[in-house]
Amino acid sequence: MPTKTTSTDSTDYDYLIIGCGIAGATLAHQAINRGLRVLVLHEPSLSHATNVAAGIINPIFGKRFSELWNRHELIADALAFYRALEHTFAQPFLYEHTQVRLFTSADERDYWFAKRAAMQPSVQYVSEHEIADQLQGAIEGAFGGIRIPDTYHVELDATLTALQTWLVAQGALREEVVEYSHICLKPTTVEYKGITARTIVCCEGWKALQNPLLSWLPLVPAKGELLTIRLNEAQTALPYLVQQGVFLLPLPDGLVRVGATYEWDELDEIPTEAARNNLSTQAAAVLRLPFSIVRHDAAVRPASDDRKPIVGLHPTHPRCAVVNGLGAKGVVFAPFVADALLDAIEYGSPIDETLDIQRFAHLAL
Ligand SMILES: Cc1cc2nc3c(=O)[nH]c(=O)nc-3n(C[C@H](O)[C@H](O)[C@H](O)COP(=O)(O)OP(=O)(O)OC[C@H]3O[C@@H](n4cnc5c(N)ncnc54)[C@H](O)[C@@H]3O)c2cc1C
């Protein structure tokens, strides 16, 4: 293990973190647990991705049945992190699911069969008859589907509330808008409105587009909307997480989350009638049961143009670090990238090049 870097240290904090979504909150938690001094500044009204997210950890996704990058390590890390939080806060956050992904067409089914040999053996075909049996007639599945194990969801809003409450109790979280013009990067410290820290870490989600230090980051934010529905037949519970274009995620309270849309042009966090109709039509095409909509949310995912997180020290400002680009996979990536960044800064450990901000260093201003 490389040796720990020495602290400078006439600073107030080791880490001044901007943003307290899942990226900033997880980083702050892991840093404090390592004995580091942390202050997080956030203004909750600026970005809601973490509060809105469905929280799914999905090992196989997309039209081409792609496998999650570094699947086993990432999921193991995430499970350990969220289970430890459950233990600390004596509250459930993490739920395991069997996922049934339904083929949308005979072509998609044929594509999967052609690719099957390269797929994980744990992913099994389920016929339309099995689907009808197992989902008690509640789901349309004319082309059959696949059963995907190792699927989870984290109740992110509750997790974030618990983390933020804990950070406040540590004196490590303050609500305020960070004004970028007041950030002063010096050779060994960073100063912000009378606070000194060793490193400032930018975790603002899609709002990093407004940070002049990061205006070059190749972020491609994607607005997403979600519905929460109630199945109207009182005794009906959805036994599986079902995917078919949209996902239907059964929640612990018996409600079902339906999502999500992708929109790259209109970037705001306002729910739209068009997305509501779209999601509700797609849910009705899969579900054979009547439902009513009880909630509708919207937020913006901080995606990067290569769909991987962006983590590490700013290529030209070594007192500034970044955790961003969590895209549609913040739940599974946040614990892994928080530890990767802390190991890099504290011990000089390399960050995996797939995630390292250095892959975009040629764009840096
Ligand atoms: C509809 C939808 C569904 C999703 N579903 C899933 C899913 O199933 N699974 C999954 O893993 N991910 C999902 N995601 C993605 C997930 O939400 C993100 O990956 C994750 O929440 C990003 O976290 P973050 O901390 O980077 O950003 P955010 O949660 O947006 O947090 C950013 C923080 O920075 C603060 N901030 C910004 N600028 C400033 C400033 N100048 N001063 C002070 N504070 C500032 C904000 O207030 C906020 O606290 C979904 C997203 C959406 C929109």
Ligand as a Chemical Component Dictionary entry (heavy atoms), coordinates in Angstrom:
data_LIG
# 
_chem_comp.id                   LIG 
_chem_comp.type                 NON-POLYMER 
_chem_comp.pdbx_formal_charge   0 
_chem_comp.three_letter_code    LIG 
# 
loop_
_chem_comp_atom.comp_id 
_chem_comp_atom.atom_id 
_chem_comp_atom.alt_atom_id 
_chem_comp_atom.type_symbol 
_chem_comp_atom.charge 
_chem_comp_atom.model_Cartn_x 
_chem_comp_atom.model_Cartn_y 
_chem_comp_atom.model_Cartn_z 
_chem_comp_atom.pdbx_ordinal 
LIG C1  C1  C 0 -35.693 9.858  -13.102 1  
LIG C2  C2  C 0 -34.373 9.351  -12.599 2  
LIG C3  C3  C 0 -34.237 8.004  -12.280 3  
LIG C4  C4  C 0 -33.006 7.511  -11.830 4  
LIG N1  N1  N 0 -32.922 6.201  -11.491 5  
LIG C5  C5  C 0 -31.746 5.712  -11.044 6  
LIG C6  C6  C 0 -31.631 4.350  -10.662 7  
LIG O1  O1  O 0 -32.604 3.582  -10.709 8  
LIG N2  N2  N 0 -30.426 3.899  -10.231 9  
LIG C7  C7  C 0 -29.333 4.740  -10.141 10 
LIG O2  O2  O 0 -28.262 4.285  -9.737  11 
LIG N3  N3  N 0 -29.413 6.040  -10.499 12 
LIG C8  C8  C 0 -30.591 6.535  -10.946 13 
LIG N4  N4  N 0 -30.679 7.836  -11.314 14 
LIG C9  C9  C 0 -29.448 8.635  -11.329 15 
LIG C10 C10 C 0 -29.095 9.185  -9.959  16 
LIG O3  O3  O 0 -30.118 9.997  -9.535  17 
LIG C11 C11 C 0 -27.776 9.974  -10.081 18 
LIG O4  O4  O 0 -26.744 9.149  -10.590 19 
LIG C12 C12 C 0 -27.305 10.502 -8.738  20 
LIG O5  O5  O 0 -28.360 10.907 -7.923  21 
LIG C13 C13 C 0 -26.326 11.654 -8.942  22 
LIG O6  O6  O 0 -25.928 12.102 -7.686  23 
LIG P1  P1  P 0 -25.067 13.415 -7.508  24 
LIG O7  O7  O 0 -24.771 13.512 -6.064  25 
LIG O8  O8  O 0 -23.942 13.404 -8.487  26 
LIG O9  O9  O 0 -26.023 14.617 -7.981  27 
LIG P2  P2  P 0 -27.296 15.262 -7.255  28 
LIG O10 O10 O 0 -28.110 14.244 -6.551  29 
LIG O11 O11 O 0 -27.974 16.076 -8.292  30 
LIG O12 O12 O 0 -26.674 16.192 -6.140  31 
LIG C14 C14 C 0 -26.006 17.379 -6.446  32 
LIG C15 C15 C 0 -25.900 18.216 -5.198  33 
LIG O13 O13 O 0 -25.144 19.395 -5.457  34 
LIG C16 C16 C 0 -25.799 20.520 -4.906  35 
LIG N5  N5  N 0 -25.338 21.713 -5.586  36 
LIG C17 C17 C 0 -25.196 21.923 -6.930  37 
LIG N6  N6  N 0 -24.664 23.144 -7.172  38 
LIG C18 C18 C 0 -24.443 23.716 -5.954  39 
LIG C19 C19 C 0 -23.907 24.982 -5.537  40 
LIG N7  N7  N 0 -23.460 25.905 -6.392  41 
LIG N8  N8  N 0 -23.862 25.240 -4.195  42 
LIG C20 C20 C 0 -24.297 24.330 -3.293  43 
LIG N9  N9  N 0 -24.802 23.116 -3.648  44 
LIG C21 C21 C 0 -24.873 22.815 -4.966  45 
LIG C22 C22 C 0 -27.259 20.157 -5.108  46 
LIG O14 O14 O 0 -28.124 20.914 -4.369  47 
LIG C23 C23 C 0 -27.239 18.682 -4.661  48 
LIG O15 O15 O 0 -27.200 18.595 -3.250  49 
LIG C24 C24 C 0 -31.898 8.375  -11.720 50 
LIG C25 C25 C 0 -32.039 9.728  -12.019 51 
LIG C26 C26 C 0 -33.262 10.223 -12.460 52 
LIG C27 C27 C 0 -33.401 11.681 -12.758 53 
# 
loop_
_chem_comp_bond.comp_id 
_chem_comp_bond.atom_id_1 
_chem_comp_bond.atom_id_2 
_chem_comp_bond.value_order 
_chem_comp_bond.pdbx_ordinal 
LIG C1  C2  SING 1  
LIG C2  C3  SING 2  
LIG C2  C26 DOUB 3  
LIG C3  C4  DOUB 4  
LIG C4  N1  SING 5  
LIG C4  C24 SING 6  
LIG N1  C5  DOUB 7  
LIG C5  C6  SING 8  
LIG C5  C8  SING 9  
LIG C6  O1  DOUB 10 
LIG C6  N2  SING 11 
LIG N2  C7  SING 12 
LIG C7  O2  DOUB 13 
LIG C7  N3  SING 14 
LIG N3  C8  DOUB 15 
LIG C8  N4  SING 16 
LIG N4  C9  SING 17 
LIG N4  C24 SING 18 
LIG C9  C10 SING 19 
LIG C10 O3  SING 20 
LIG C10 C11 SING 21 
LIG C11 O4  SING 22 
LIG C11 C12 SING 23 
LIG C12 O5  SING 24 
LIG C12 C13 SING 25 
LIG C13 O6  SING 26 
LIG O6  P1  SING 27 
LIG P1  O7  DOUB 28 
LIG P1  O8  SING 29 
LIG P1  O9  SING 30 
LIG O9  P2  SING 31 
LIG P2  O10 DOUB 32 
LIG P2  O11 SING 33 
LIG P2  O12 SING 34 
LIG O12 C14 SING 35 
LIG C14 C15 SING 36 
LIG C15 O13 SING 37 
LIG C15 C23 SING 38 
LIG O13 C16 SING 39 
LIG C16 N5  SING 40 
LIG C16 C22 SING 41 
LIG N5  C17 SING 42 
LIG N5  C21 SING 43 
LIG C17 N6  DOUB 44 
LIG N6  C18 SING 45 
LIG C18 C19 SING 46 
LIG C18 C21 DOUB 47 
LIG C19 N7  SING 48 
LIG C19 N8  DOUB 49 
LIG N8  C20 SING 50 
LIG C20 N9  DOUB 51 
LIG N9  C21 SING 52 
LIG C22 O14 SING 53 
LIG C22 C23 SING 54 
LIG C23 O15 SING 55 
LIG C24 C25 DOUB 56 
LIG C25 C26 SING 57 
LIG C26 C27 SING 58 
# 
